Amino acid sequence: MKTIESIKSQIQRLYETNPNVHVNIKMTHPRISVKDTAAVITGVYRNLFRIVEHDCGYARTHSIQYAEVLIGQVVIAELELDAPENPPTL
């Protein structure tokens, strides 16, 4: 099971090694919908991280809380996925 601390450490590692990521964002407040867009992690802070994406032809900066990654509103393709605790048996 993922925790906010594990998500923070994975995003921090991405920021230090390769900040270029691909994101899917689906939020209602503020209304943001981005699908499989290249973005750059520009900062990692205690409660949030910042990305810059160029989906509309100009740079847009988003501040994203780690909890939004935890609940699935923001998906970063390069994050390591946890193996399921109870894998299905055939």
C-alpha positions as CSV (number, residue, x, y, z in Angstrom):
1,M,0.0,0.0,0.0
2,K,1.3,3.4,-0.9
3,T,1.6,6.1,1.6
4,I,2.2,9.8,1.2
5,E,5.8,9.4,2.5
6,S,6.6,6.8,-0.2
7,I,5.1,9.0,-2.9
8,K,7.2,12.0,-1.6
9,S,10.4,10.0,-1.7
10,Q,9.7,8.7,-5.2
11,I,8.9,12.1,-6.5
12,Q,12.0,13.5,-4.8
13,R,14.1,10.8,-6.5
14,L,12.6,11.6,-9.9
15,Y,13.3,15.3,-9.3
16,E,16.9,14.6,-8.6
17,T,17.6,12.1,-11.3
18,N,15.2,12.8,-14.2
19,P,12.6,15.5,-13.7
20,N,11.0,14.9,-17.2
21,V,7.8,12.9,-16.6
22,H,4.5,12.2,-18.3
23,V,1.4,13.1,-16.3
24,N,-2.4,12.5,-16.4
25,I,-4.4,15.1,-14.4
26,K,-8.1,14.9,-13.8
27,M,-9.2,17.4,-11.1
28,T,-12.5,19.3,-10.7
29,H,-11.3,22.2,-8.4
30,P,-9.6,23.8,-10.2
31,R,-10.8,22.2,-13.4
32,I,-7.8,20.6,-15.0
33,S,-7.8,17.8,-17.5
34,V,-4.4,16.8,-19.0
35,K,-3.8,13.4,-20.7
36,D,-0.4,11.8,-21.2
37,T,1.5,15.1,-21.4
38,A,5.2,15.6,-21.0
39,A,6.0,17.8,-18.0
40,V,9.0,18.8,-15.9
41,I,9.1,18.7,-12.1
42,T,10.4,22.1,-11.1
43,G,10.2,21.9,-7.3
44,V,9.6,19.5,-4.5
45,Y,8.4,20.9,-1.2
46,R,7.1,19.6,2.1
47,N,3.4,19.5,1.2
48,L,3.4,19.7,-2.6
49,F,5.4,19.6,-5.8
50,R,5.3,21.8,-8.9
51,I,5.3,20.8,-12.5
52,V,5.4,22.7,-15.8
53,E,3.6,21.3,-18.8
54,H,3.2,22.7,-22.4
55,D,-0.1,21.0,-23.4
56,C,-1.8,24.1,-24.8
57,G,1.3,25.5,-26.6
58,Y,2.4,27.6,-23.6
59,A,3.9,26.8,-20.3
60,R,1.4,26.1,-17.4
61,T,2.6,25.6,-13.9
62,H,0.6,23.3,-11.5
63,S,1.1,22.9,-7.8
64,I,0.1,19.4,-6.9
65,Q,-0.3,17.9,-3.4
66,Y,1.0,14.4,-2.7
67,A,-2.5,13.3,-1.6
68,E,-3.7,14.0,-5.2
69,V,-1.3,11.4,-6.4
70,L,-2.3,9.0,-3.6
71,I,-6.0,9.2,-4.5
72,G,-5.4,9.0,-8.3
73,Q,-6.4,12.5,-9.5
74,V,-2.8,12.9,-10.7
75,V,-0.9,10.0,-12.3
76,I,2.8,10.1,-13.1
77,A,3.7,7.4,-15.5
78,E,7.3,7.2,-14.3
79,L,6.4,6.4,-10.6
80,E,7.2,2.9,-9.5
81,L,4.0,0.9,-9.0
82,D,3.6,-1.2,-5.9
83,A,3.0,-4.8,-6.4
84,P,-0.5,-5.8,-5.2
85,E,-0.6,-7.2,-1.7
86,N,-2.8,-10.1,-2.7
87,P,-2.1,-11.0,-6.3
88,P,-5.0,-12.8,-8.0
89,T,-4.6,-16.5,-8.3
90,L,-5.6,-18.5,-11.4
